């Protein structure tokens, strides 16, 4: 059974940092591209960052470039999103997603097949 489980969210102040984790089971992470997405109340789910299966390709939304860093540990079947200098506009539910693809990574949600339930990130001003 395929599962993606996010953790690491919470309530923080503007300028603080959080590290989100995405633990996967039911498949071998090394064959999959990973994406992080977020959805704020009343807004569409948007792509935040992505990483290819071998970590040789990453992508970031303009709104998080220079503040967020994506990484993965295929041996641990886990992907991460380090979020620094958090802003109130980063408040959202963050989801990780996976697609069996070894060519690259994608910020379009339509590319992904497996999804986690999400973890809430709230940034106060």
PyMOL CGO cylinders between C-alpha atoms (Angstrom):
from pymol import cmd
from pymol.cgo import CYLINDER

trace = [
    CYLINDER, 0.00, 0.00, 0.00, 1.43, 3.33, -1.08, 0.3, 1, 1, 1, 1, 1, 1,
    CYLINDER, 1.43, 3.33, -1.08, 1.59, 6.00, 1.60, 0.3, 1, 1, 1, 1, 1, 1,
    CYLINDER, 1.59, 6.00, 1.60, 3.10, 9.45, 1.84, 0.3, 1, 1, 1, 1, 1, 1,
    CYLINDER, 3.10, 9.45, 1.84, 3.08, 10.95, 5.31, 0.3, 1, 1, 1, 1, 1, 1,
    CYLINDER, 3.08, 10.95, 5.31, 4.08, 14.54, 5.93, 0.3, 1, 1, 1, 1, 1, 1,
    CYLINDER, 4.08, 14.54, 5.93, 5.29, 15.83, 9.27, 0.3, 1, 1, 1, 1, 1, 1,
    CYLINDER, 5.29, 15.83, 9.27, 7.06, 18.83, 10.75, 0.3, 1, 1, 1, 1, 1, 1,
    CYLINDER, 7.06, 18.83, 10.75, 4.41, 21.48, 10.37, 0.3, 1, 1, 1, 1, 1, 1,
    CYLINDER, 4.41, 21.48, 10.37, 3.41, 23.83, 13.16, 0.3, 1, 1, 1, 1, 1, 1,
    CYLINDER, 3.41, 23.83, 13.16, 2.80, 27.36, 14.35, 0.3, 1, 1, 1, 1, 1, 1,
    CYLINDER, 2.80, 27.36, 14.35, 5.82, 29.65, 14.08, 0.3, 1, 1, 1, 1, 1, 1,
    CYLINDER, 5.82, 29.65, 14.08, 6.58, 33.35, 13.92, 0.3, 1, 1, 1, 1, 1, 1,
    CYLINDER, 6.58, 33.35, 13.92, 7.63, 35.34, 10.91, 0.3, 1, 1, 1, 1, 1, 1,
    CYLINDER, 7.63, 35.34, 10.91, 11.33, 34.76, 10.26, 0.3, 1, 1, 1, 1, 1, 1,
    CYLINDER, 11.33, 34.76, 10.26, 11.42, 31.33, 11.87, 0.3, 1, 1, 1, 1, 1, 1,
    CYLINDER, 11.42, 31.33, 11.87, 12.31, 28.04, 10.20, 0.3, 1, 1, 1, 1, 1, 1,
    CYLINDER, 12.31, 28.04, 10.20, 10.66, 24.65, 9.83, 0.3, 1, 1, 1, 1, 1, 1,
    CYLINDER, 10.66, 24.65, 9.83, 11.70, 21.41, 8.20, 0.3, 1, 1, 1, 1, 1, 1,
    CYLINDER, 11.70, 21.41, 8.20, 8.99, 19.28, 6.69, 0.3, 1, 1, 1, 1, 1, 1,
    CYLINDER, 8.99, 19.28, 6.69, 9.46, 15.58, 6.10, 0.3, 1, 1, 1, 1, 1, 1,
    CYLINDER, 9.46, 15.58, 6.10, 7.68, 13.28, 3.67, 0.3, 1, 1, 1, 1, 1, 1,
    CYLINDER, 7.68, 13.28, 3.67, 8.04, 9.63, 4.59, 0.3, 1, 1, 1, 1, 1, 1,
    CYLINDER, 8.04, 9.63, 4.59, 7.00, 7.22, 1.86, 0.3, 1, 1, 1, 1, 1, 1,
    CYLINDER, 7.00, 7.22, 1.86, 6.16, 3.53, 1.98, 0.3, 1, 1, 1, 1, 1, 1,
    CYLINDER, 6.16, 3.53, 1.98, 4.89, 0.99, -0.49, 0.3, 1, 1, 1, 1, 1, 1,
    CYLINDER, 4.89, 0.99, -0.49, 7.34, 1.95, -3.23, 0.3, 1, 1, 1, 1, 1, 1,
    CYLINDER, 7.34, 1.95, -3.23, 11.04, 2.63, -3.74, 0.3, 1, 1, 1, 1, 1, 1,
    CYLINDER, 11.04, 2.63, -3.74, 11.60, 6.35, -3.51, 0.3, 1, 1, 1, 1, 1, 1,
    CYLINDER, 11.60, 6.35, -3.51, 14.65, 6.23, -5.75, 0.3, 1, 1, 1, 1, 1, 1,
    CYLINDER, 14.65, 6.23, -5.75, 12.50, 5.78, -8.87, 0.3, 1, 1, 1, 1, 1, 1,
    CYLINDER, 12.50, 5.78, -8.87, 10.21, 8.73, -8.12, 0.3, 1, 1, 1, 1, 1, 1,
    CYLINDER, 10.21, 8.73, -8.12, 10.25, 12.46, -8.50, 0.3, 1, 1, 1, 1, 1, 1,
    CYLINDER, 10.25, 12.46, -8.50, 8.92, 14.34, -5.48, 0.3, 1, 1, 1, 1, 1, 1,
    CYLINDER, 8.92, 14.34, -5.48, 7.03, 17.59, -5.33, 0.3, 1, 1, 1, 1, 1, 1,
    CYLINDER, 7.03, 17.59, -5.33, 5.94, 19.79, -2.46, 0.3, 1, 1, 1, 1, 1, 1,
    CYLINDER, 5.94, 19.79, -2.46, 2.70, 21.72, -2.86, 0.3, 1, 1, 1, 1, 1, 1,
    CYLINDER, 2.70, 21.72, -2.86, 0.73, 24.02, -0.61, 0.3, 1, 1, 1, 1, 1, 1,
    CYLINDER, 0.73, 24.02, -0.61, -2.85, 25.12, -0.36, 0.3, 1, 1, 1, 1, 1, 1,
    CYLINDER, -2.85, 25.12, -0.36, -4.03, 28.13, 1.57, 0.3, 1, 1, 1, 1, 1, 1,
    CYLINDER, -4.03, 28.13, 1.57, -7.72, 28.60, 2.45, 0.3, 1, 1, 1, 1, 1, 1,
    CYLINDER, -7.72, 28.60, 2.45, -9.69, 29.69, -0.58, 0.3, 1, 1, 1, 1, 1, 1,
    CYLINDER, -9.69, 29.69, -0.58, -6.75, 29.28, -2.93, 0.3, 1, 1, 1, 1, 1, 1,
    CYLINDER, -6.75, 29.28, -2.93, -5.63, 26.76, -5.50, 0.3, 1, 1, 1, 1, 1, 1,
    CYLINDER, -5.63, 26.76, -5.50, -3.00, 24.19, -4.61, 0.3, 1, 1, 1, 1, 1, 1,
    CYLINDER, -3.00, 24.19, -4.61, 0.31, 25.51, -5.89, 0.3, 1, 1, 1, 1, 1, 1,
    CYLINDER, 0.31, 25.51, -5.89, 3.67, 23.96, -6.55, 0.3, 1, 1, 1, 1, 1, 1,
    CYLINDER, 3.67, 23.96, -6.55, 6.38, 25.00, -4.11, 0.3, 1, 1, 1, 1, 1, 1,
    CYLINDER, 6.38, 25.00, -4.11, 9.36, 22.82, -4.94, 0.3, 1, 1, 1, 1, 1, 1,
    CYLINDER, 9.36, 22.82, -4.94, 10.35, 19.60, -6.64, 0.3, 1, 1, 1, 1, 1, 1,
    CYLINDER, 10.35, 19.60, -6.64, 13.31, 17.24, -6.83, 0.3, 1, 1, 1, 1, 1, 1,
    CYLINDER, 13.31, 17.24, -6.83, 14.20, 14.56, -9.33, 0.3, 1, 1, 1, 1, 1, 1,
    CYLINDER, 14.20, 14.56, -9.33, 14.74, 10.94, -8.38, 0.3, 1, 1, 1, 1, 1, 1,
    CYLINDER, 14.74, 10.94, -8.38, 18.53, 11.30, -8.26, 0.3, 1, 1, 1, 1, 1, 1,
    CYLINDER, 18.53, 11.30, -8.26, 18.52, 14.82, -6.79, 0.3, 1, 1, 1, 1, 1, 1,
    CYLINDER, 18.52, 14.82, -6.79, 20.27, 16.25, -9.85, 0.3, 1, 1, 1, 1, 1, 1,
    CYLINDER, 20.27, 16.25, -9.85, 17.37, 18.52, -10.68, 0.3, 1, 1, 1, 1, 1, 1,
    CYLINDER, 17.37, 18.52, -10.68, 15.35, 20.79, -8.42, 0.3, 1, 1, 1, 1, 1, 1,
    CYLINDER, 15.35, 20.79, -8.42, 12.73, 23.46, -8.94, 0.3, 1, 1, 1, 1, 1, 1,
    CYLINDER, 12.73, 23.46, -8.94, 11.26, 26.24, -6.84, 0.3, 1, 1, 1, 1, 1, 1,
    CYLINDER, 11.26, 26.24, -6.84, 8.38, 28.64, -7.08, 0.3, 1, 1, 1, 1, 1, 1,
    CYLINDER, 8.38, 28.64, -7.08, 9.56, 32.23, -7.33, 0.3, 1, 1, 1, 1, 1, 1,
    CYLINDER, 9.56, 32.23, -7.33, 7.90, 33.02, -4.01, 0.3, 1, 1, 1, 1, 1, 1,
    CYLINDER, 7.90, 33.02, -4.01, 10.18, 30.63, -2.11, 0.3, 1, 1, 1, 1, 1, 1,
    CYLINDER, 10.18, 30.63, -2.11, 13.46, 30.82, -4.01, 0.3, 1, 1, 1, 1, 1, 1,
    CYLINDER, 13.46, 30.82, -4.01, 16.35, 31.53, -1.69, 0.3, 1, 1, 1, 1, 1, 1,
    CYLINDER, 16.35, 31.53, -1.69, 14.31, 30.62, 1.39, 0.3, 1, 1, 1, 1, 1, 1,
    CYLINDER, 14.31, 30.62, 1.39, 13.27, 26.98, 0.87, 0.3, 1, 1, 1, 1, 1, 1,
    CYLINDER, 13.27, 26.98, 0.87, 15.50, 24.01, 0.11, 0.3, 1, 1, 1, 1, 1, 1,
    CYLINDER, 15.50, 24.01, 0.11, 14.30, 20.61, -1.02, 0.3, 1, 1, 1, 1, 1, 1,
    CYLINDER, 14.30, 20.61, -1.02, 16.28, 17.43, -0.45, 0.3, 1, 1, 1, 1, 1, 1,
    CYLINDER, 16.28, 17.43, -0.45, 15.81, 13.69, -0.22, 0.3, 1, 1, 1, 1, 1, 1,
    CYLINDER, 15.81, 13.69, -0.22, 17.36, 10.60, 1.29, 0.3, 1, 1, 1, 1, 1, 1,
    CYLINDER, 17.36, 10.60, 1.29, 16.43, 7.66, -0.88, 0.3, 1, 1, 1, 1, 1, 1,
    CYLINDER, 16.43, 7.66, -0.88, 17.94, 5.21, 1.59, 0.3, 1, 1, 1, 1, 1, 1,
    CYLINDER, 17.94, 5.21, 1.59, 15.50, 6.47, 4.21, 0.3, 1, 1, 1, 1, 1, 1,
    CYLINDER, 15.50, 6.47, 4.21, 12.61, 6.76, 1.75, 0.3, 1, 1, 1, 1, 1, 1,
    CYLINDER, 12.61, 6.76, 1.75, 12.14, 10.33, 2.92, 0.3, 1, 1, 1, 1, 1, 1,
    CYLINDER, 12.14, 10.33, 2.92, 12.06, 13.75, 1.30, 0.3, 1, 1, 1, 1, 1, 1,
    CYLINDER, 12.06, 13.75, 1.30, 12.46, 17.07, 3.06, 0.3, 1, 1, 1, 1, 1, 1,
    CYLINDER, 12.46, 17.07, 3.06, 11.58, 20.71, 2.67, 0.3, 1, 1, 1, 1, 1, 1,
    CYLINDER, 11.58, 20.71, 2.67, 13.69, 23.12, 4.71, 0.3, 1, 1, 1, 1, 1, 1,
    CYLINDER, 13.69, 23.12, 4.71, 11.82, 26.39, 5.06, 0.3, 1, 1, 1, 1, 1, 1,
    CYLINDER, 11.82, 26.39, 5.06, 13.71, 29.43, 6.32, 0.3, 1, 1, 1, 1, 1, 1,
    CYLINDER, 13.71, 29.43, 6.32, 12.70, 33.08, 6.76, 0.3, 1, 1, 1, 1, 1, 1,
    CYLINDER, 12.70, 33.08, 6.76, 9.05, 32.10, 6.89, 0.3, 1, 1, 1, 1, 1, 1,
    CYLINDER, 9.05, 32.10, 6.89, 6.44, 34.72, 6.12, 0.3, 1, 1, 1, 1, 1, 1,
    CYLINDER, 6.44, 34.72, 6.12, 2.73, 34.90, 6.97, 0.3, 1, 1, 1, 1, 1, 1,
    CYLINDER, 2.73, 34.90, 6.97, 1.95, 34.30, 3.29, 0.3, 1, 1, 1, 1, 1, 1,
    CYLINDER, 1.95, 34.30, 3.29, 3.60, 30.88, 3.60, 0.3, 1, 1, 1, 1, 1, 1,
    CYLINDER, 3.60, 30.88, 3.60, 0.70, 29.78, 5.79, 0.3, 1, 1, 1, 1, 1, 1,
    CYLINDER, 0.70, 29.78, 5.79, -0.95, 26.76, 4.15, 0.3, 1, 1, 1, 1, 1, 1,
    CYLINDER, -0.95, 26.76, 4.15, -1.37, 23.02, 4.26, 0.3, 1, 1, 1, 1, 1, 1,
    CYLINDER, -1.37, 23.02, 4.26, 1.74, 21.50, 2.71, 0.3, 1, 1, 1, 1, 1, 1,
    CYLINDER, 1.74, 21.50, 2.71, 1.49, 18.27, 0.74, 0.3, 1, 1, 1, 1, 1, 1,
    CYLINDER, 1.49, 18.27, 0.74, 4.14, 16.07, -0.76, 0.3, 1, 1, 1, 1, 1, 1,
    CYLINDER, 4.14, 16.07, -0.76, 3.49, 14.14, -3.95, 0.3, 1, 1, 1, 1, 1, 1,
    CYLINDER, 3.49, 14.14, -3.95, 5.27, 11.48, -5.99, 0.3, 1, 1, 1, 1, 1, 1,
    CYLINDER, 5.27, 11.48, -5.99, 5.39, 10.29, -9.57, 0.3, 1, 1, 1, 1, 1, 1,
    CYLINDER, 5.39, 10.29, -9.57, 7.40, 7.41, -11.00, 0.3, 1, 1, 1, 1, 1, 1,
    CYLINDER, 7.40, 7.41, -11.00, 9.71, 9.38, -13.26, 0.3, 1, 1, 1, 1, 1, 1,
    CYLINDER, 9.71, 9.38, -13.26, 13.49, 9.46, -13.47, 0.3, 1, 1, 1, 1, 1, 1,
    CYLINDER, 13.49, 9.46, -13.47, 13.82, 12.26, -16.03, 0.3, 1, 1, 1, 1, 1, 1,
    CYLINDER, 13.82, 12.26, -16.03, 13.31, 15.35, -13.93, 0.3, 1, 1, 1, 1, 1, 1,
    CYLINDER, 13.31, 15.35, -13.93, 10.86, 17.06, -11.60, 0.3, 1, 1, 1, 1, 1, 1,
    CYLINDER, 10.86, 17.06, -11.60, 7.71, 19.14, -12.00, 0.3, 1, 1, 1, 1, 1, 1,
    CYLINDER, 7.71, 19.14, -12.00, 5.84, 21.92, -10.26, 0.3, 1, 1, 1, 1, 1, 1,
    CYLINDER, 5.84, 21.92, -10.26, 2.51, 21.12, -11.92, 0.3, 1, 1, 1, 1, 1, 1,
    CYLINDER, 2.51, 21.12, -11.92, 0.22, 19.14, -9.66, 0.3, 1, 1, 1, 1, 1, 1,
    CYLINDER, 0.22, 19.14, -9.66, -1.27, 17.30, -12.63, 0.3, 1, 1, 1, 1, 1, 1,
    CYLINDER, -1.27, 17.30, -12.63, 2.05, 15.47, -13.06, 0.3, 1, 1, 1, 1, 1, 1,
    CYLINDER, 2.05, 15.47, -13.06, 1.80, 13.67, -9.74, 0.3, 1, 1, 1, 1, 1, 1,
    CYLINDER, 1.80, 13.67, -9.74, -0.01, 10.46, -8.94, 0.3, 1, 1, 1, 1, 1, 1,
    CYLINDER, -0.01, 10.46, -8.94, 0.49, 9.82, -5.22, 0.3, 1, 1, 1, 1, 1, 1,
    CYLINDER, 0.49, 9.82, -5.22, -0.31, 12.42, -2.56, 0.3, 1, 1, 1, 1, 1, 1,
    CYLINDER, -0.31, 12.42, -2.56, 0.03, 12.78, 1.17, 0.3, 1, 1, 1, 1, 1, 1,
    CYLINDER, 0.03, 12.78, 1.17, -2.65, 14.18, 3.47, 0.3, 1, 1, 1, 1, 1, 1,
    CYLINDER, -2.65, 14.18, 3.47, -0.69, 17.28, 4.31, 0.3, 1, 1, 1, 1, 1, 1,
    CYLINDER, -0.69, 17.28, 4.31, 0.72, 19.10, 7.31, 0.3, 1, 1, 1, 1, 1, 1,
    CYLINDER, 0.72, 19.10, 7.31, -0.38, 22.54, 8.48, 0.3, 1, 1, 1, 1, 1, 1,
    CYLINDER, -0.38, 22.54, 8.48, 2.12, 25.39, 8.53, 0.3, 1, 1, 1, 1, 1, 1,
    CYLINDER, 2.12, 25.39, 8.53, 0.98, 28.60, 10.19, 0.3, 1, 1, 1, 1, 1, 1,
    CYLINDER, 0.98, 28.60, 10.19, 3.21, 31.67, 10.29, 0.3, 1, 1, 1, 1, 1, 1,
    CYLINDER, 3.21, 31.67, 10.29, 2.19, 34.55, 12.52, 0.3, 1, 1, 1, 1, 1, 1,
    CYLINDER, 2.19, 34.55, 12.52, 3.36, 38.10, 11.97, 0.3, 1, 1, 1, 1, 1, 1,
]
cmd.load_cgo(trace, "trace")
